[in-house]
Amino acid sequence: MKIKTISSVIGKRVYTDSGDLFGEVEEANLFENKIDGWRIKVSGTVASLIGGARGVIIPHQFVKAISDIFIINKAALPSPAESEIEELDEDLV
């Protein structure tokens, strides 16, 4: 997977490898000048499944493909009990 610019990925729709709409890419998390993870703003139906969170961080190793859409491994989906769930700030849009 090669990405020319991170800004070209922001706003892309995110789907699981089983074809379910998960949300939209909101931001990339960088560590030592490499992509470490992606902040995903989840869609309404998924938010209810993961404890009502509006966003999650998906580690980059769970990304299967990036093109016109963003595909993640379904195993990357957090459960409501995991501490990885990050609620997004209200003023971020």
N, C-alpha and C positions, 0 to 999 in steps of 0.2 A: 504494500500500500504506500503510494507516494502522494503526499499532499503538497501542492505548490505553496499555498498560503493557508494559514489557519482561518483567516477571515472568509475563505471560500467555502468552508465547512459550516460556519455558524449559520443557523437557521434551517439547516437541512432536516428533513423528517427522519426519525429514527424508528426502525422496525426490528423486531426480533427475528431470529433465523427461522421461526415458524410462521412468519408473515404477519404478526400482530403489530399494529401501530403502537409504539411506546411513547413517543413524544417528539421533541425538537432539540437539536444541539444549541446550547446557549453559550457555552464557554469551554475553552481548553485549559487544563491545569498543566503547568510546565514544571519540570524539575531538572535542574542542570541542563537547561536548553533542549530538553526532549519532552515530548508529550507523555505525561504520566496518567492522565485520566480526562474524562469529558463530563462536564456538568450538563445534564439533560433535564429540560423542563418537561415533565410527564403530562400525558393527556389525561383527561378527566376520568376515563374508565380505569386506567392503570393506577391513578392516585388512590382510588378506593381499595385496590388490592394490596398496596404497600403502606397502609396505615394513614392515608390522607396526605402524605407528603407531596409537595408541588414540584420537587426536584430531587435528583439523585446524582451521585458521582459514580460513573462507570469506569473502571480501570481500562487503560488502552489495550491491554492484552485480550480483552473480551470483544474487541471490535473485529468483526469478520471481513467487512468490506466497506469502502467509502467510494461513492460515485455520485450519481444523482440523488441517491438516498444513502442512509447510514444504517448498516446492519450489525446488530450485536448478538452475541451468544445469549440464549435465553437463561443459561446458568448464571449469567451476570446479574440477574434481577435480584435486588435485595429483598429480604423478608422484613416484615414490620419490626422484628425484634433486633435487627442488626443496627449497629451504631453508624453504619455508612450512610444512612439516610440523612440527607441534608435539606432542611427546609429553606427555600429561597426567600430572600428579603422581599417585602411587599413592594418596595420602590424600584426593583429591578424589572425592566420590561424589555 
